[in-house]
């Protein structure tokens, strides 16, 4: 795989992942009641705990996107 192909792949992965985490954020913000009802059917969990779980999940997902997609893309873009 050439560096150009890898850079393109990482760029598209970064875009897809950032769209996904943004969609997740907007669903939690605007369809909060639906999300809580769906989770309460399976788990006994408070609203605050579910908020913390989703917030931590979004933060971890975004950090992984930076570490595995955006930073390697930038390195290939500017240093190779």
Beta strands, then each sheet from edge to edge (+ up, - down):
end
